[in-house]
């Protein structure tokens, strides 16, 4: 299943679609949910520069039974190097996006809470997307508590993010999908996610010669091999991104 939503930005109100395909079909969120968690962190009444303990134990969203993150299911050893010590929430939020750290995500969720993330989705006008559990909370997953996104909701989320949140997303180092379809040096503030069977990416692109636009592409199917690099589904997203870029000057036309 391929879902696409593209909208030119700059006008008041919700993004007006320039292109959409299966935009309201829910997909397993993978790491795209981290963009909503980051927004909840920056909107929380928390001191982002105060150190917090880095401990590996989190209550399940199903019944409160504790689960743990595992190093082998993560992409950032730097957060694991702090285990047993401390880190600031700002640093954890940065690693959660820039290196897509699952451990950092669970630590941030423990401080902001799922209600705050739900408020982020609600503020964006999301209709189908939900962040109901932490990463590797298998008890909650088996109990039917899901993390879901749609292409339309992801694009709407991106359009509501604050500049400081977008700056973090622009530092994302995993640039093999949407970013790979853009000319070198083009600013894109985005978050992607990948597991075996799905590859998604959503963000805002800032052309120098056209208004910015939101783009979200969700793919669930056999092309996605779950690898950070060398993923055929990532190349598919890059081709879609390149096609939208080629039409960037006409995206806002009626």
GUFI-391771 format. One line per 8 residues: number of its first residue (from 1); their letters; for each residue x, y, z of N, C-alpha, C. Coordinates in nm, 4 decimals. Each point is the difference from the previous one (the first is absolute). Layout:
# residues N
NUM) a) X:Y:Z:X:Y:Z:X:Y:Z | ...
This chain:
# residues 254
1) xxxxxxxx) 0.0844:-0.1194:0.0000:-0.0844:0.1194:0.0000:0.0879:0.1243:0.0000 | -0.0243:0.0872:-0.0954:0.0724:0.1261:-0.0103:-0.0963:0.1145:0.0260 | 0.0358:0.0860:0.0941:-0.0804:0.1179:0.0324:0.0856:0.1245:-0.0172 | -0.0580:0.1028:-0.0609:0.0728:0.1235:-0.0272:-0.0903:0.1187:0.0295 | 0.0584:0.1032:0.0604:-0.0705:0.1273:0.0160:0.1018:0.1115:-0.0164 | -0.0294:0.0938:-0.0885:0.0870:0.1147:-0.0260:-0.0848:0.1258:0.0043 | 0.0494:0.1045:0.0651:-0.0746:0.1258:0.0081:0.0956:0.1174:0.0059 | -0.0313:0.1036:-0.0761:0.0738:0.1250:0.0104:-0.0368:0.0690:0.1301
9) xxxxxxxx) 0.0972:0.0659:0.0616:-0.0229:0.0699:0.1262:0.0042:0.1503:-0.0228 | -0.0294:0.0727:0.1060:0.0062:0.1451:-0.0082:-0.1339:0.0673:0.0080 | -0.1091:-0.0750:-0.0226:-0.1337:0.0563:0.0143:-0.0593:-0.0404:0.1340 | -0.0878:0.0836:0.0592:-0.0609:-0.0362:0.1276:-0.0885:-0.1232:-0.0122 | -0.0152:-0.0713:0.1137:-0.0858:-0.1183:0.0010:0.0783:-0.1266:-0.0278 | -0.0717:-0.1098:-0.0108:0.0629:-0.1285:-0.0236:0.0647:-0.0031:-0.1377 | 0.1091:-0.0778:-0.0155:0.0643:-0.0079:-0.1314:-0.0974:-0.0459:-0.1075 | 0.0009:0.0703:-0.1133:-0.0878:-0.0362:-0.1106:0.0714:-0.1002:-0.0891
17) xxxxxxxx) -0.0598:-0.1156:-0.0234:0.0724:-0.1034:-0.0743:0.0274:0.0389:-0.1439 | 0.1239:-0.0244:-0.0421:0.0356:0.0110:-0.1405:0.0032:-0.1372:-0.0641 | 0.0191:-0.1019:0.0842:0.0030:-0.1380:-0.0479:-0.0330:-0.0895:0.1178 | -0.0877:-0.0968:-0.0222:-0.0265:-0.0962:0.1062:-0.0380:-0.1352:-0.0594 | 0.0418:-0.1022:0.0716:-0.0296:-0.1383:-0.0393:-0.0095:-0.0820:0.1278 | -0.1133:-0.0606:0.0245:-0.0205:-0.0815:0.1209:0.0459:0.0742:0.1259 | -0.0283:0.1303:0.0034:0.0573:0.0851:0.1046:-0.0551:-0.0273:0.1389 | -0.1157:-0.0656:0.0098:-0.0609:-0.0268:0.1300:0.0087:-0.1466:0.0407
25) xxxxxxxx) 0.0814:-0.0770:-0.0692:0.0189:-0.1410:0.0355:0.1014:-0.0087:0.1134 | -0.0356:-0.0612:0.1131:0.0956:-0.0113:0.1109:0.1116:-0.1001:-0.0304 | 0.1193:0.0369:0.0440:0.1177:-0.0863:-0.0073:0.0595:-0.0114:0.1393 | 0.0692:-0.1098:0.0245:0.0810:-0.0078:0.1219:0.0994:0.1151:-0.0017 | 0.0104:0.0716:0.1109:0.0709:0.1279:-0.0003:0.1502:-0.0125:-0.0168 | 0.0610:-0.1098:0.0483:0.1451:-0.0079:0.0103:0.0507:0.1276:0.0706 | 0.1112:0.0526:-0.0436:0.0601:0.1127:0.0735:-0.0552:0.1366:-0.0374 | -0.0967:0.0071:-0.0917:-0.0583:0.1307:-0.0301:-0.0705:0.0584:0.1214
33) xxxxxxxx) -0.0449:-0.0856:0.0938:-0.0661:0.0507:0.1205:0.0926:0.0857:0.0854 | 0.1304:-0.0099:-0.0232:0.0957:0.0772:0.0790:-0.0130:0.1502:-0.0242 | -0.0515:0.0394:-0.1162:-0.0225:0.1427:-0.0254:-0.1061:0.0545:0.0945 | -0.1060:-0.0758:0.0246:-0.1038:0.0435:0.0939:0.0519:-0.0003:0.1420 | 0.0834:-0.0975:0.0354:0.0589:-0.0042:0.1343:0.0917:0.1205:0.0210 | 0.0773:0.0358:-0.1025:0.0876:0.1167:0.0108:-0.0811:0.1272:0.0202 | -0.1095:0.0152:-0.0742:-0.0852:0.1183:0.0169:-0.0566:0.0051:0.1405 | -0.0427:-0.1144:0.0544:-0.0524:-0.0033:0.1367:0.1075:0.0413:0.0997
41) xxxxxxxx) 0.1232:-0.0424:-0.0233:0.1095:0.0376:0.0893:0.0215:0.1503:0.0004 | 0.0039:0.0617:-0.1172:0.0271:0.1435:-0.0081:-0.1181:0.0839:0.0487 | -0.1193:-0.0578:0.0029:-0.1167:0.0732:0.0493:-0.0261:-0.0241:0.1487 | 0.0749:-0.0907:0.0597:-0.0212:-0.0333:0.1406:0.0605:0.1071:0.0911 | -0.0534:0.0091:0.1190:0.0532:0.0934:0.0999:0.1141:-0.0679:0.0749 | 0.1048:-0.0325:-0.0742:0.1154:-0.0700:0.0554:0.1266:0.0802:-0.0285 | 0.0974:-0.0128:0.0878:0.1310:0.0592:-0.0241:0.0782:-0.0968:-0.0881 | 0.0108:0.0317:-0.1276:0.0631:-0.0925:-0.0940:0.1494:-0.0154:0.0234
49) xxxxxxxx) 0.0596:0.0919:0.0737:0.1437:-0.0056:0.0241:0.0354:-0.0544:0.1379 | -0.0988:-0.0447:0.0742:0.0260:-0.0641:0.1288:0.0311:-0.1478:-0.0233 | 0.1028:-0.0542:0.0636:0.0329:-0.1417:-0.0194:-0.1040:-0.0912:0.0639 | -0.0277:-0.1116:-0.0656:-0.0929:-0.1004:0.0510:0.0722:-0.1348:-0.0014 | -0.0421:-0.0948:0.0852:0.0658:-0.1310:0.0024:-0.0252:-0.0771:-0.1299 | 0.1016:-0.0706:-0.0437:-0.0124:-0.0880:-0.1154:-0.0089:-0.1428:0.0531 | -0.1213:-0.0456:0.0186:-0.0238:-0.1355:0.0504:-0.0847:-0.0763:-0.1012 | 0.0166:-0.1303:-0.0034:-0.0657:-0.0819:-0.1017:-0.1121:-0.0827:0.0618
57) xxxxxxxx) -0.1119:0.0656:0.0220:-0.1186:-0.0667:0.0494:-0.1189:0.0923:-0.0145 | -0.1090:-0.0488:-0.0656:-0.1138:0.0837:-0.0331:-0.1291:-0.0776:0.0227 | -0.1047:0.0649:0.0535:-0.1262:-0.0714:0.0214:-0.0743:-0.0238:-0.1304 | -0.0490:-0.1209:-0.0191:-0.0781:-0.0308:-0.1190:-0.1272:0.0818:-0.0031 | -0.0367:0.0469:-0.1185:-0.1254:0.0742:-0.0161:-0.1214:-0.0894:0.0212 | 0.0210:-0.1313:-0.0005:-0.1113:-0.0918:0.0200:-0.0362:-0.0156:0.1464 | 0.0999:-0.0310:0.0832:-0.0298:-0.0342:0.1394:0.1034:0.0494:0.0998 | 0.0971:0.0781:-0.0455:0.0995:0.0543:0.0905:0.1159:-0.0920:0.0303
65) xxxxxxxx) -0.0045:-0.1236:-0.0484:0.1126:-0.0912:0.0208:0.1217:0.0543:-0.0756 | 0.1148:0.0005:0.0650:0.1169:0.0659:-0.0567:0.0590:-0.0791:-0.1181 | 0.0377:0.0735:-0.1033:0.0743:-0.0569:-0.1116:0.1274:0.0791:-0.0183 | 0.0904:-0.0493:-0.0845:0.1287:0.0653:-0.0198:0.0305:0.0132:-0.1479 | 0.0786:0.0997:-0.0333:0.0548:0.0130:-0.1347:0.1184:-0.0949:-0.0143 | 0.0327:-0.0346:-0.1249:0.1148:-0.0870:-0.0245:0.0973:0.0684:-0.0951 | 0.1302:-0.0086:0.0267:0.0987:0.0676:-0.0857:-0.0053:-0.0466:-0.1445 | -0.0299:-0.1277:-0.0234:-0.0004:-0.0512:-0.1360:-0.1138:0.0526:-0.0856
73) xxxxxxxx) -0.0983:0.0636:0.0637:-0.1138:0.0544:-0.0735:0.0074:0.1524:-0.0005 | 0.1204:0.0517:-0.0017:0.0194:0.1445:0.0047:0.1043:0.0388:-0.1033 | 0.0058:0.1287:-0.0286:0.0925:0.0492:-0.1018:0.0932:0.1069:0.0546 | 0.0110:0.0103:0.1329:0.0834:0.1053:0.0580:0.0706:-0.0486:0.1260 | 0.1240:-0.0445:-0.0103:0.0717:-0.0457:0.1186:0.0306:0.1106:0.1008 | -0.0062:0.1262:-0.0431:0.0358:0.1080:0.0912:-0.0971:0.0114:0.1169 | -0.1280:-0.0282:-0.0237:-0.0955:0.0042:0.1110:0.0269:-0.1154:0.0953 | 0.0297:-0.1175:-0.0527:0.0309:-0.1148:0.0852:0.1262:0.0228:0.0816
81) xxxxxxxx) 0.0919:0.0801:-0.0503:0.1224:0.0301:0.0751:-0.0297:0.0805:0.1261 | -0.1171:0.0642:0.0055:-0.0389:0.0773:0.1186:-0.0781:-0.0843:0.1022 | -0.0254:-0.1277:-0.0293:-0.0796:-0.0835:0.0899:0.0617:-0.0034:0.1400 | -0.0846:0.0258:0.0989:0.0468:0.0081:0.1373:0.0461:0.1393:0.0395 | 0.0060:0.0909:-0.0966:0.0403:0.1371:0.0277:-0.1153:0.0964:-0.0220 | 0.0312:0.1141:-0.0596:-0.1012:0.1028:-0.0238:0.0152:0.0588:-0.1398 | -0.1065:0.0623:-0.0463:0.0006:0.0738:-0.1265:-0.1111:0.1034:0.0082 | 0.0105:0.1061:-0.0787:-0.1074:0.0985:-0.0018:-0.1104:-0.0460:-0.0951
89) xxxxxxxx) -0.1203:0.0458:0.0263:-0.1116:-0.0319:-0.0888:0.0218:0.0580:-0.1393 | 0.0632:0.1152:-0.0078:0.0264:0.0593:-0.1319:0.0917:-0.0917:-0.0813 | 0.1039:-0.0532:0.0640:0.0926:-0.0893:-0.0689:-0.0699:-0.1299:-0.0392 | -0.0809:-0.0539:0.0883:-0.0732:-0.1232:-0.0309:-0.0961:0.0217:-0.1169 | -0.0699:0.1136:-0.0007:-0.0894:0.0300:-0.1116:0.0756:0.0127:-0.1311 | 0.1178:0.0570:0.0070:0.0830:0.0143:-0.1202:0.0428:-0.1362:-0.0528 | 0.0484:-0.0865:0.0893:0.0441:-0.1333:-0.0429:-0.1184:-0.0832:-0.0505 | -0.1174:0.0211:0.0573:-0.1210:-0.0700:-0.0409:-0.0312:0.0237:-0.1468
97) xxxxxxxx) 0.0317:0.1200:-0.0499:-0.0294:0.0354:-0.1382:0.1220:-0.0167:-0.0897 | 0.1114:0.0580:0.0396:0.1160:0.0054:-0.0879:0.0561:-0.1393:-0.0279 | 0.0023:-0.0860:0.1027:0.0452:-0.1377:-0.0174:-0.1138:-0.1000:0.0132 | -0.1207:0.0473:0.0240:-0.1201:-0.0829:0.0130:0.0118:-0.1000:0.1147 | 0.0524:0.0451:0.1142:0.0208:-0.0885:0.1142:-0.1321:-0.0434:0.0629 | -0.0219:-0.1307:0.0070:-0.1192:-0.0527:0.0668:0.0088:0.0157:0.1513 | 0.1180:-0.0225:0.0547:0.0203:0.0144:0.1444:-0.0289:0.1439:0.0427 | 0.0518:0.0971:-0.0749:-0.0269:0.1405:0.0322:-0.1488:0.0304:-0.0094
105) xxxxxxxx) -0.0678:-0.0607:-0.0967:-0.1445:0.0219:-0.0145:-0.0747:-0.0450:0.1244 | 0.0303:-0.1183:0.0501:-0.0677:-0.0491:0.1198:0.0310:0.0865:0.1211 | 0.1221:0.0495:0.0091:0.0350:0.0890:0.1111:-0.0783:0.1305:-0.0076 | -0.0115:0.0573:-0.1199:-0.0758:0.1246:-0.0152:-0.1480:-0.0243:0.0287 | -0.0554:-0.1099:-0.0514:-0.1409:-0.0323:0.0262:-0.0284:-0.0135:0.1490 | 0.0957:-0.0519:0.0740:-0.0188:-0.0165:0.1443:-0.0174:0.1337:0.0697 | 0.0514:0.1068:-0.0606:-0.0097:0.1328:0.0623:-0.1175:0.0810:-0.0536 | -0.0344:-0.0138:-0.1273:-0.1079:0.0821:-0.0548:-0.1363:-0.0679:0.0114
113) xxxxxxxx) -0.0044:-0.1332:-0.0095:-0.1258:-0.0731:0.0120:-0.0759:-0.0082:-0.1321 | -0.0830:-0.1015:-0.0112:-0.0742:-0.0236:-0.1240:-0.1108:0.1027:-0.0220 | -0.0558:0.0560:0.1067:-0.1041:0.1009:-0.0175:0.0544:0.1230:-0.0723 | 0.1240:0.0368:0.0315:0.0602:0.1165:-0.0657:0.0226:-0.0264:-0.1485 | 0.0381:-0.1228:-0.0331:0.0180:-0.0337:-0.1419:-0.1347:-0.0022:-0.0710 | -0.1030:-0.0491:0.0665:-0.1345:0.0033:-0.0581:-0.0450:0.1428:-0.0267 | 0.0362:0.0925:0.0891:-0.0341:0.1408:-0.0212:0.0690:0.0555:-0.1245 | 0.1224:-0.0450:-0.0253:0.0716:0.0439:-0.1205:-0.0760:-0.0437:-0.1251
121) xxxxxxxx) -0.0416:-0.1260:-0.0025:-0.0762:-0.0479:-0.1148:-0.1323:0.0753:-0.0133 | -0.0660:0.0245:0.1141:-0.1293:0.0692:-0.0028:0.0175:0.1426:-0.0532 | 0.1030:0.0684:0.0450:0.0252:0.1363:-0.0458:0.0246:0.0040:-0.1504 | 0.0632:-0.1031:-0.0515:0.0269:-0.0066:-0.1447:-0.1244:-0.0337:-0.0814 | -0.1077:-0.0389:0.0665:-0.1207:-0.0393:-0.0708:0.0043:-0.1422:-0.0517 | 0.0905:-0.0812:0.0561:0.0127:-0.1388:-0.0454:-0.1284:-0.0764:0.0293 | -0.0388:-0.0837:-0.0940:-0.1248:-0.0754:0.0126:0.0215:-0.1480:0.0296 | 0.1167:-0.0520:-0.0349:0.0203:-0.1443:0.0135:0.1284:-0.0363:0.0741
129) xxxxxxxx) 0.0909:0.0925:0.0156:0.1302:-0.0316:0.0571:-0.0056:-0.0021:0.1522 | 0.0741:-0.0936:0.0582:0.0005:-0.0158:0.1450:0.1353:-0.0542:0.0444 | 0.0465:0.0491:0.1138:0.1203:-0.0522:0.0639:-0.0428:-0.0563:0.1341 | -0.0197:-0.1316:0.0047:-0.0586:-0.0616:0.1177:0.0960:-0.0720:0.0908 | 0.1218:-0.0244:-0.0467:0.0936:-0.0799:0.0795:0.1431:0.0373:-0.0334 | 0.0909:-0.0415:0.0853:0.1408:0.0195:-0.0253:0.0538:-0.1043:-0.0961 | 0.1245:0.0180:-0.0385:0.0644:-0.0928:-0.0924:0.0468:-0.1235:0.0768 | -0.0310:-0.1167:-0.0523:0.0264:-0.1300:0.0623:-0.0944:-0.0312:0.1159
137) xxxxxxxx) -0.1079:0.0724:0.0097:-0.1036:-0.0356:0.0974:-0.0877:-0.1081:-0.0641 | 0.0521:-0.1205:-0.0013:-0.0669:-0.1085:-0.0715:-0.1293:-0.0422:0.0679 | -0.0088:0.0132:0.1311:-0.1240:-0.0342:0.0699:-0.1135:0.0898:-0.0498 | 0.0268:0.1294:-0.0121:-0.1034:0.0920:-0.0481:-0.0347:-0.0299:-0.1457 | 0.1016:-0.0291:-0.0800:-0.0252:-0.0306:-0.1405:-0.0901:-0.1229:-0.0130 | 0.0295:-0.1052:0.0760:-0.0830:-0.1205:-0.0057:-0.1393:0.0251:0.0559 | -0.0121:0.1010:0.0862:-0.1298:0.0363:0.0555:-0.0796:0.0951:-0.0877 | 0.0511:0.0295:-0.1189:-0.0736:0.0841:-0.0945:0.0263:0.1482:0.0120
145) xxxxxxxx) 0.1007:0.0415:0.0773:0.0340:0.1419:0.0126:0.1037:0.0323:-0.1075 | -0.0365:0.0855:-0.0922:0.0787:0.0167:-0.1223:0.0645:0.1379:-0.0095 | 0.1005:0.0077:-0.0853:0.0553:0.1259:-0.0487:-0.0283:0.0046:-0.1500 | -0.0878:0.0912:-0.0411:-0.0437:0.0071:-0.1386:0.0165:0.1416:-0.0542 | 0.0215:0.0091:-0.1310:0.0051:0.1299:-0.0676:-0.0673:-0.0123:-0.1354 | -0.0403:0.1145:-0.0542:-0.0402:0.0091:-0.1399:0.0825:0.1096:-0.0664 | 0.0077:-0.0044:-0.1309:0.0761:0.1020:-0.0722:-0.0583:0.1395:0.0222 | -0.1337:0.0101:-0.0014:-0.0618:0.1312:0.0198:0.0307:0.0543:0.1397
153) xxxxxxxx) -0.0126:-0.0854:0.1005:0.0252:0.0445:0.1374:0.1459:0.0397:0.0202 | 0.0917:-0.0751:-0.0587:0.1416:0.0346:0.0140:0.0302:0.1356:-0.0627 | -0.0545:0.0264:-0.1174:0.0221:0.1301:-0.0639:-0.0610:0.1120:0.0830 | -0.1194:-0.0241:0.0552:-0.0637:0.1009:0.0848:0.0820:0.0257:0.1251 | 0.0563:-0.1061:0.0575:0.0862:0.0170:0.1166:0.1191:0.0886:-0.0335 | 0.0663:-0.0290:-0.1104:0.1185:0.0782:-0.0372:-0.0336:0.1480:-0.0152 | -0.1180:0.0287:-0.0510:-0.0399:0.1387:-0.0246:-0.0272:0.0768:0.1284 | -0.0119:-0.0684:0.1140:-0.0300:0.0676:0.1267:0.1215:0.0106:0.0917
161) xxxxxxxx) 0.1149:-0.0486:-0.0422:0.1159:-0.0052:0.0896:0.0710:0.1346:0.0114 | 0.0515:0.0251:0.1188:0.0715:0.1234:0.0280:0.1380:0.0004:-0.0665 | 0.0560:0.1197:-0.0244:0.1311:0.0075:-0.0669:0.1094:-0.0793:0.0706 | 0.0017:0.0002:0.1337:0.1061:-0.0720:0.0695:-0.0153:-0.1510:-0.0157 | -0.1234:-0.0468:-0.0122:-0.0225:-0.1421:-0.0248:0.0425:-0.0350:-0.1428 | -0.0353:0.0846:-0.0940:0.0388:-0.0224:-0.1393:0.1524:0.0019:-0.0163 | 0.0687:0.0815:0.0795:0.1467:0.0026:-0.0072:0.0591:-0.1349:0.0391 | -0.0589:-0.0647:0.1003:0.0473:-0.1332:0.0390:-0.0269:-0.0993:-0.1126
169) xxxxxxxx) -0.1198:0.0054:-0.0574:-0.0335:-0.0910:-0.1091:0.0911:0.0217:-0.1215 | 0.0435:0.1225:-0.0213:0.0876:0.0292:-0.1133:0.1389:-0.0610:0.0179 | 0.0347:-0.0349:0.1242:0.1306:-0.0608:0.0268:-0.0017:-0.1520:-0.0130 | -0.1137:-0.0578:-0.0364:-0.0128:-0.1448:-0.0170:0.1110:-0.0533:-0.0917 | 0.0737:-0.0986:0.0488:0.1129:-0.0533:-0.0755:-0.0385:-0.1148:-0.0938 | -0.1203:-0.0533:0.0121:-0.0433:-0.1113:-0.0843:-0.0665:0.0570:-0.1259 | 0.0795:0.0200:-0.1041:-0.0434:0.0803:-0.1142:-0.0097:-0.0822:-0.1285 | -0.0492:-0.1235:0.0117:-0.0016:-0.0886:-0.1165:-0.1351:-0.0053:-0.0700
177) xxxxxxxx) -0.1026:0.0668:0.0525:-0.1306:-0.0068:-0.0656:-0.0401:0.1366:-0.0551 | -0.0834:0.0765:0.0695:-0.0451:0.1277:-0.0567:0.1162:0.0929:-0.0302 | 0.0942:0.0099:0.0908:0.1131:0.0915:-0.0199:0.0839:-0.0397:-0.1208 | 0.0076:-0.1311:-0.0272:0.0816:-0.0470:-0.1122:-0.0580:0.0406:-0.1346 | -0.1269:0.0375:-0.0050:-0.0615:0.0431:-0.1245:0.0117:0.1482:-0.0269 | 0.0689:0.0724:0.0868:0.0127:0.1452:-0.0130:0.1415:0.0378:-0.0425 | 0.0159:0.1169:-0.0626:0.1350:0.0467:-0.0305:0.0828:0.0159:0.1264 | 0.1271:-0.0271:-0.0092:0.0888:0.0108:0.1151:-0.0097:0.1388:0.0623
185) xxxxxxxx) -0.0069:0.0044:0.1306:-0.0054:0.1259:0.0725:-0.1396:0.0541:0.0228 | -0.1028:-0.0621:-0.0575:-0.1372:0.0460:0.0206:-0.0428:-0.0287:0.1432 | -0.0554:0.1004:0.0655:-0.0452:-0.0191:0.1380:-0.1280:-0.0837:0.0018 | 0.0006:-0.1037:0.0821:-0.1200:-0.0790:0.0265:-0.0001:-0.0342:0.1484 | -0.1090:0.0337:0.0670:-0.0207:-0.0348:0.1406:-0.0931:-0.1205:0.0002 | 0.0494:-0.1174:0.0404:-0.0780:-0.1211:-0.0223:0.0339:-0.1078:0.1020 | -0.0912:-0.0954:0.0103:0.0247:-0.1218:0.0786:-0.0456:-0.1189:-0.0817 | 0.0833:-0.1025:0.0003:-0.0325:-0.1220:-0.0706:-0.0063:-0.1169:0.0976
193) xxxxxxxx) -0.0478:-0.1117:-0.0498:-0.0083:-0.1196:0.0815:0.0055:-0.1227:-0.0882 | 0.0627:-0.1064:0.0500:0.0147:-0.1199:-0.0805:0.0067:-0.1232:0.0915 | -0.0710:-0.1014:-0.0398:0.0118:-0.1338:0.0550:-0.0247:-0.0960:-0.1156 | 0.0192:-0.1267:0.0232:-0.0304:-0.0975:-0.1043:-0.1475:0.0112:-0.0372 | -0.0258:0.0375:-0.1237:-0.1374:0.0118:-0.0467:-0.0523:0.1406:-0.0089 | 0.0744:0.0993:0.0459:-0.0483:0.1376:-0.0183:0.1145:0.1003:-0.0013 | -0.0189:0.1046:-0.0776:0.0919:0.1135:-0.0083:-0.0852:0.1237:-0.0213 | 0.0084:0.0938:0.0961:-0.0771:0.1237:-0.0077:0.0946:0.1196:0.0164
201) xxxxxxxx) -0.0423:0.1138:-0.0495:0.0753:0.1230:0.0204:-0.0929:0.1181:-0.0223 | 0.0155:0.1023:0.0850:-0.0852:0.1191:-0.0100:0.0789:0.1218:0.0441 | -0.0254:0.1118:-0.0671:0.0717:0.1204:0.0388:-0.0447:0.1213:-0.0776 | 0.0748:0.1071:0.0172:-0.0214:0.1251:-0.0735:0.1257:0.0301:-0.0800 | -0.0195:0.0270:-0.1278:0.1095:0.0325:-0.0912:-0.0019:0.1505:-0.0255 | 0.1189:0.0600:-0.0034:0.0128:0.1457:-0.0153:0.0774:0.0325:-0.1283 | -0.0675:0.0045:-0.1144:0.0703:0.0360:-0.1240:0.0417:0.1473:0.0044 | 0.1105:0.0346:-0.0631:0.0387:0.1418:-0.0053:-0.0821:0.0804:-0.0990
209) xxxxxxxx) -0.0739:-0.0674:-0.0869:-0.0709:0.0689:-0.1083:-0.1497:-0.0287:-0.0019 | -0.0535:-0.0478:0.1123:-0.1428:-0.0308:0.0073:-0.0399:-0.0061:0.1472 | -0.1301:0.0102:0.0302:-0.0426:-0.0104:0.1397:0.0332:-0.1382:0.0575 | 0.0175:-0.0085:0.1309:0.0234:-0.1312:0.0608:-0.1211:-0.0910:-0.0191 | 0.0252:-0.1281:0.0056:-0.1110:-0.0943:-0.0130:0.0190:-0.1165:0.0967 | -0.1127:-0.0526:0.0438:0.0001:-0.1191:0.0846:-0.0154:-0.1225:-0.0882 | 0.0739:-0.1048:0.0344:-0.0099:-0.1260:-0.0737:0.0058:-0.1151:0.0984 | -0.0870:-0.0952:-0.0184:0.0002:-0.1210:0.0821:-0.0252:-0.1193:-0.0908
217) xxxxxxxx) 0.0859:-0.0998:0.0114:-0.0143:-0.1226:-0.0771:0.0117:-0.1178:0.0965 | -0.0997:-0.0867:-0.0021:0.0003:-0.1204:0.0830:-0.0090:-0.1213:-0.0921 | 0.0924:-0.0917:0.0169:-0.0022:-0.1228:-0.0793:0.0030:-0.1210:0.0929 | -0.0954:-0.0901:-0.0167:-0.0022:-0.1275:0.0713:-0.0077:-0.1111:-0.1034 | 0.1004:-0.0863:-0.0020:0.0014:-0.1068:-0.0990:0.1343:-0.0685:-0.0076 | 0.0151:-0.0902:-0.0942:0.1191:-0.0848:-0.0052:0.1272:0.0705:-0.0431 | -0.0097:0.1166:-0.0624:0.1218:0.0713:-0.0381:0.0817:0.0438:0.1208 | -0.0653:0.0267:0.1119:0.0677:0.0527:0.1183:0.0714:-0.1128:0.0738
225) xxxxxxxx) 0.1335:0.0073:0.0057:0.0760:-0.1080:0.0628:0.0423:0.0305:0.1434 | -0.0380:0.1167:0.0515:0.0290:0.0324:0.1383:0.1399:0.0505:0.0271 | 0.0805:0.0205:-0.1032:0.1367:0.0473:0.0203:0.0058:0.1523:-0.0077 | 0.0885:0.0583:0.0797:0.0164:0.1450:-0.0024:0.0488:0.0469:-0.1364 | 0.0856:-0.0791:-0.0642:0.0486:0.0305:-0.1342:-0.0187:-0.1249:-0.0867 | 0.0031:0.0190:-0.1309:-0.0171:-0.1116:-0.0906:-0.1413:-0.0535:-0.0035 | -0.0970:0.0871:0.0224:-0.1405:-0.0400:0.0020:-0.0655:0.0392:-0.1325 | -0.0508:-0.0962:-0.0781:-0.0674:0.0367:-0.1259:-0.1169:0.0951:0.0217
233) xxxxxxxx) -0.0702:-0.0125:0.1129:-0.1118:0.0903:0.0262:0.0494:0.1428:0.0206 | 0.1183:0.0167:0.0560:0.0571:0.1344:0.0150:0.0253:0.0625:-0.1362 | 0.0444:-0.0807:-0.0954:0.0224:0.0521:-0.1356:-0.1321:0.0392:-0.0655 | -0.1055:-0.0750:0.0292:-0.1323:0.0376:-0.0504:-0.0405:0.1363:0.0539 | 0.0167:0.0220:0.1292:-0.0344:0.1296:0.0592:0.0848:0.1118:-0.0584 | 0.1271:-0.0291:-0.0280:0.0876:0.1008:-0.0602:-0.0496:0.0394:-0.1390 | -0.0477:-0.0971:-0.0773:-0.0515:0.0315:-0.1338:-0.1266:0.0848:0.0083 | -0.0860:-0.0311:0.0964:-0.1209:0.0812:0.0181:0.0383:0.1419:0.0399
241) xxxxxxxx) 0.0954:0.0105:0.0917:0.0462:0.1322:0.0435:0.0568:0.0798:-0.1163 | 0.0767:-0.0653:-0.0863:0.0570:0.0688:-0.1153:-0.1095:0.0461:-0.0960 | -0.1036:-0.0818:-0.0151:-0.1096:0.0386:-0.0878:-0.0765:0.1202:0.0513 | -0.0211:0.0055:0.1312:-0.0675:0.1163:0.0592:0.0876:0.1236:-0.0131 | 0.1290:-0.0166:0.0236:0.0924:0.1130:-0.0124:-0.0055:0.0601:-0.1409 | -0.0083:-0.0848:-0.1007:-0.0035:0.0482:-0.1375:-0.1240:0.0851:-0.0268 | -0.1041:-0.0172:0.0803:-0.1254:0.0748:-0.0173:-0.0221:0.1019:0.1116 | 0.1057:0.0355:0.0703:-0.0117:0.0836:0.1211:-0.0618:0.1361:-0.0279
249) xxxxxx) 0.0227:0.0569:-0.1168:-0.0501:0.1346:-0.0277:-0.1503:0.0029:-0.0275 | -0.0584:-0.1147:-0.0280:-0.1432:-0.0043:-0.0318:-0.0850:-0.0640:0.1087 | 0.0606:-0.0319:0.1168:-0.0750:-0.0718:0.1027:-0.1144:0.0820:0.0588 | 0.0155:0.1311:0.0031:-0.1045:0.0843:0.0566:-0.1058:0.0430:-0.0991 | 0.0129:-0.0424:-0.1249:-0.0973:0.0422:-0.1014:-0.1343:-0.0697:0.0219 | -0.1111:0.0656:-0.0362:-0.1311:-0.0626:0.0146:-0.0075:-0.1295:-0.0814
